[in-house]
Amino acid sequence: MLFVLVGAAVDIRYTLSAGLGAALMIFLGLLFRSVGVQICLLVTSLTGKERLFCTVAYLPKATVQAAIGSVPLAMGLSCGRLVLSVAVIAILITAPLGAIGIDMTYKTLLNKEEQS
């Protein structure tokens, strides 16, 4: 329901005009997020492959973007359409990127442990 409501509020033409700059900002954010994940996992007993998988698994973001992306627009702020457009672009980039990344890497990066 949340995604339907956000989708209904999106102006596709405005979203497309935000395009390249918004996408670059999203990828820069993903880069910093990935570095942050790696830093947080330094003190764990995870292997390098498991840490890499955690980074891949942390890429998809949609729920928070959908939940708060339209708030500035609803508040009447002048940046509302831009914030909503960037939130939608983030969903469109990160959700499939994460889903495909997880599906393509889990078999090689994770090992199933035998239970004792």
HELIX and SHEET records of a PDB file:
HELIX    1   1 LEU A    2  ALA A    9  1                                   8    
HELIX    2   2 ILE A   12  LEU A   41  1                                  30    
HELIX    3   3 GLY A   48  ALA A   57  1                                  10    
HELIX    4   4 THR A   63  ILE A   68  1                                   6    
HELIX    5   5 VAL A   71  ALA A   74  1                                   4    
HELIX    6   6 GLY A   80  LEU A  109  1                                  30    
END                                                                             
